Amino acid sequence: MQYYILMPNDSEADALNEANLLGEESFGSFWPGSGLMVLMTLVEKAPEALPTIKIITDQNQTIGVSEFLEKISILQIKRG
């Protein structure tokens, strides 16, 4: 499953941009994308912005930031 980050002014079409790809979950592993760095920066430097962030999947599910972080916390993070 692929996860995408959407900022307040982004449309769902923007999710297709590489910069919005948080990463892909596959076989117990998580392959991070460019958007994960954006999310981690927000977590560290602008946590007040997190409620305005949407995370969507390639299966049209919307999840919260904390739910996403919980999901990937149990996965093995892979580096390309």
LINFENGI-V211360 format. One record per helix or strand of 3 or more residues. SS is the DSSP state (~ for helix, > for strand). FROM is the first residue (numbers start at 0). TO is the last residue. If there is no record, write none. Layout:
ss = {SS;SS}
from = {FROM;FROM}
to = {TO;TO}
This chain:
ss = {>;~;~;>;>;~;~;>;~;>}
from = {1;11;17;20;28;33;46;53;64;75}
to = {5;15;19;25;31;44;51;56;72;77}
